Amino acid sequence: MKNRSSSQIPKKSLGRRILPALCSITGLVLLLSVIALLLPSVLPKFTDYEVYTVVSGSMEPVIPIGSMVITEPVEPEYLEKRDIIAYSSNGTVVIHRVKNNNPFEGRLVTKGDANEQDDIEPVIYANVIGKVIYHFRYLGDIETYLTTTAGKIYVLLVIACGIMFQILAAELRK
């Protein structure tokens, strides 16, 4: 029996092993990229955390427009000066910084970092949604795009390509 070095392996058998592996890896990368892209917006929804997209520049430069913020529930009386919170105001969610907490009145004075003055209306405790614990630049814009029809089609196409690469890899191994 002769010993063959790797340089003596016929090219055909080398290609029969590499091409299926490349297809399998490509398919796996495509599928994992979809999971990684959707995970930040989906995972918090299975917990008490909430996810929001920043649409105004009132918290710039700390939290730019298009960022995704994740909030956790908090007892408003424990909020401190400089905490960033999400609260409901006239049907919209606002992300601003706490300037003053008045537990006796059950109100917070807030201000956007980019704003010159404090917010006109104090935030009553009942309107506090949570405290911002993370913010990710650009992920809010990506999440917003993925909720459009074109974004959903894009995700489905990437998933389909990933599956097709996996099927092709299995066929090439036969």
C-alpha positions in Angstrom: 0.0 0.0 0.0 1.4 3.4 -1.0 1.4 6.4 1.2 0.1 9.5 -0.6 1.1 13.0 0.5 -1.5 15.7 0.4 0.1 17.0 -2.8 -0.5 13.7 -4.5 -4.3 13.6 -3.7 -6.2 13.8 -6.9 -7.7 17.3 -7.5 -11.1 15.8 -8.1 -11.4 14.3 -4.6 -10.0 17.5 -3.0 -12.7 19.5 -4.8 -15.4 17.0 -3.8 -14.5 17.8 -0.1 -13.9 21.5 -0.3 -16.9 22.6 -2.3 -19.5 21.0 -0.1 -17.8 22.4 3.0 -17.7 25.9 1.5 -21.4 25.6 0.5 -22.3 24.4 4.0 -20.3 27.2 5.7 -21.8 29.8 3.4 -25.4 28.6 4.2 -24.6 28.5 7.9 -23.2 32.0 7.9 -26.3 33.3 6.1 -28.7 31.7 8.5 -26.7 32.8 11.6 -26.5 36.4 10.2 -30.3 36.5 10.1 -30.5 35.2 13.7 -27.9 37.7 14.9 -29.7 40.5 13.1 -33.1 39.7 14.6 -31.9 38.7 18.1 -31.5 42.2 19.7 -35.1 43.1 18.7 -36.7 39.7 19.5 -34.9 38.5 22.7 -36.0 41.4 25.0 -39.6 40.8 24.1 -39.5 37.4 25.9 -38.5 39.1 29.1 -39.7 42.3 30.9 -37.4 44.4 28.8 -38.7 46.7 26.0 -37.0 47.8 22.8 -37.4 51.2 21.1 -35.9 53.0 18.2 -34.8 56.6 18.7 -36.4 58.9 16.1 -35.4 62.3 17.3 -32.1 64.0 18.1 -32.9 65.1 21.6 -30.5 62.7 23.2 -27.6 63.3 20.8 -24.6 62.7 20.9 -25.0 60.1 23.6 -27.9 58.3 21.8 -28.0 59.2 18.1 -31.0 59.0 15.9 -31.5 55.5 14.6 -30.2 53.8 17.7 -32.0 50.9 19.4 -32.5 51.3 23.2 -33.4 48.5 25.6 -35.1 49.4 28.8 -35.7 47.4 32.0 -38.7 48.0 34.3 -37.8 50.2 37.3 -39.6 51.6 40.3 -39.6 55.4 39.5 -38.9 56.4 43.1 -35.4 54.8 42.8 -34.4 56.7 39.6 -31.5 59.0 40.1 -30.3 62.2 38.5 -28.5 61.4 35.2 -30.4 58.1 34.6 -31.8 57.8 31.1 -35.5 56.7 31.0 -38.2 55.9 28.6 -41.7 57.3 29.3 -45.0 57.7 27.6 -46.0 61.2 26.6 -49.2 61.8 24.6 -49.1 58.4 23.0 -45.4 58.4 22.1 -42.4 57.0 23.9 -39.7 59.6 24.9 -36.2 58.8 25.8 -34.7 61.5 28.1 -32.5 62.0 31.1 -33.7 62.5 34.7 -32.7 65.9 36.0 -34.6 65.6 39.3 -36.7 63.0 41.1 -39.4 64.2 43.5 -40.9 61.1 45.2 -43.2 63.2 47.4 -45.1 64.4 44.3 -44.4 61.2 42.2 -42.9 63.3 39.4 -39.6 63.5 37.5 -38.1 66.5 35.8 -36.5 65.3 32.5 -34.4 66.8 29.7 -33.0 65.7 26.4 -29.2 66.1 26.3 -29.4 68.1 23.1 -32.2 70.4 24.4 -31.5 73.8 26.0 -34.2 73.6 28.7 -35.9 71.0 30.8 -39.0 69.4 29.5 -42.1 71.5 30.0 -44.2 68.9 31.7 -42.9 66.8 34.6 -43.2 63.0 34.1 -45.6 61.4 36.5 -44.5 58.0 37.8 -47.4 56.2 36.1 -45.9 57.2 32.7 -42.4 55.8 33.3 -41.8 52.7 31.1 -38.3 51.9 32.3 -34.7 52.7 32.6 -32.4 52.6 29.5 -29.8 49.9 30.1 -28.3 49.6 26.6 -28.3 51.5 23.4 -27.0 50.3 20.0 -26.1 52.7 17.3 -27.8 51.9 13.9 -29.7 48.8 15.1 -32.9 50.9 15.4 -32.7 51.9 11.7 -32.0 48.2 10.8 -34.9 47.0 12.9 -37.2 49.6 11.3 -36.2 48.6 7.8 -36.7 44.9 8.6 -40.3 45.6 9.6 -41.0 47.0 6.1 -42.3 44.8 3.3 -38.9 45.0 1.5 -37.1 44.2 4.7 -39.2 41.1 5.3 -38.6 40.0 1.7 -34.9 40.5 2.2 -34.8 38.4 5.3 -36.8 35.6 3.6 -34.5 35.6 0.6 -31.4 35.4 2.8 -33.0 32.5 4.7 -33.9 30.8 1.4 -30.3 31.2 0.2 -28.9 29.8 3.4 -31.2 26.7 3.1 -30.3 26.3 -0.6 -26.6 26.3 0.2 -27.2 23.6 2.8 -29.1 21.5 0.4 -26.4 22.0 -2.3 -23.8 20.9 0.2 -25.7 17.8 1.0 -26.1 16.9 -2.7 -22.4 17.5 -3.4 -21.5 15.1 -0.6 -23.4 12.3 -2.3 
